Amino acid sequence: MNGYVHIFVPDHPNAVGQGWVFHHRYVMEQHLNRLLHPYENVHHKNGDRADNRLENLEIWITAQPAGQRVPDRVAHARWLLAQYGTEEERLEYQNVQVEP
């Protein structure tokens, strides 16, 4: 399917059909030890959709605030730090409530 590899994981919460999931998303979920959020995409760095080695994968997010006002951008930056920052940054901004 468009070059993406699927694997059979029938008990996966996001499995489709009879239990198939995208392998690249599954690899990233195993690495992060959590399910991916709907706004997270897994990008293949080298463009090869069948190359699902962890070192070839990275998370891209599609979340962004509506508008480009400075306060919106600052709030979104804090939200990003709460999600993906260092442990210290995640703790500092853990209560930031911005819709992705």
Buried (B, 14 or more C-beta within 10 A) or exposed (E): EEEEBBBEBEEBEEBEEEEBBBBBBBBBBEEEEEEBEEEBBBEBEEEEBEBBEEEBBEBEEEBBBEEEEEEBEEBBBBBBBBBEBEEEBEEBBEEBEBEB
